[in-house]
């Protein structure tokens, strides 16, 4: 067994990188953290209405609401365990390159640290747990396991057991290893504390899996013909958040920020005309508007534009509308399309939502009441809605430095989201970002003991 040896450092003041011996002798019961990971964050009940101001715009009364208790900024200690189980020279070289991992997780450029700080406005930070990055040997199950199968659980055990030997406390654990036959390019507990990656994960993959840890599922969209909410049909993913395969060039969407209580919203329940600021802008104004219909359905409306280092891949500012049922923000779907000039018609709730203007500095949205007799004409008054949306599919403008992946596939054609139960919590493999890793990782021919890809086809370009 090798003794610990520093093989590099990430900052001038604290070494992050070290080779540490792995001891398989401290296996812990697999169920020990079962209960701790079981519950989803409760959101709705935690919210209380506090009128900051009540303004009348047209006939719409609005209030600004935010979490009942001001959310203290959360700092998560992240341990990244690089398991040295590469089968090929390339895999071994990547797994012996903690410098890459240090950069993409904690670096001063495009990294998890900078991305999450900007997206949450400082409300969630990741810092190294101990030295932050650990290189360890695989446990016997991972080392000797059948290579035609995915051994994510053995990798997790390897990492957790190793961290137990260090005595270092952690709040989040990233397991980096030769994923072999695992049919994914990333994996995350939803919600939870553990994520899994191949040796060189992209930032898109990382913020996607960390989103799963926050409890976010993949974000779908529905195409609503003619803008009619009565004519919506599922149409892949939103392309508007890393959870909808928008990559790291986009922040999380307003509904995800609301789920995590990272943003206040303007709440309205009567028709009116509303002004929006870009979702990631600072300096006041409404960044998320929620309109409650009086029934279980509400609409959350946002303006997306590149600001403050977030949403950098958005080239055309645009309004997005989400349909939320019963306050379940994380399971909202995006209504498509909503270019400026378009109208969404909800005859059931007797309203229309008109996107009157949308620029990089602001948008104006009018919510108007309609009578039953007007509904049909309103519905047909938006012939442009079936054309290409202003801010359309993920593949259209998903470039995002430095993950110049050009990877976003047509997610509508992607296979169903694979969900694996690890006994107590869903683990969700990433889809949208998958090819981000493939360019550097899966794109190369697989050799050695690896066999054919698993049952989920998105893990290979072919
Ligand atoms: Zn995913």
Boltz pocket constraint, residues with backbone or C-beta under 6 A from the ligand:
constraints:
  - pocket:
      binder: B
      contacts: [[A, 208], [A, 212], [A, 218], [A, 428], [A, 429], [A, 430], [A, 431]]
      max_distance: 6.0
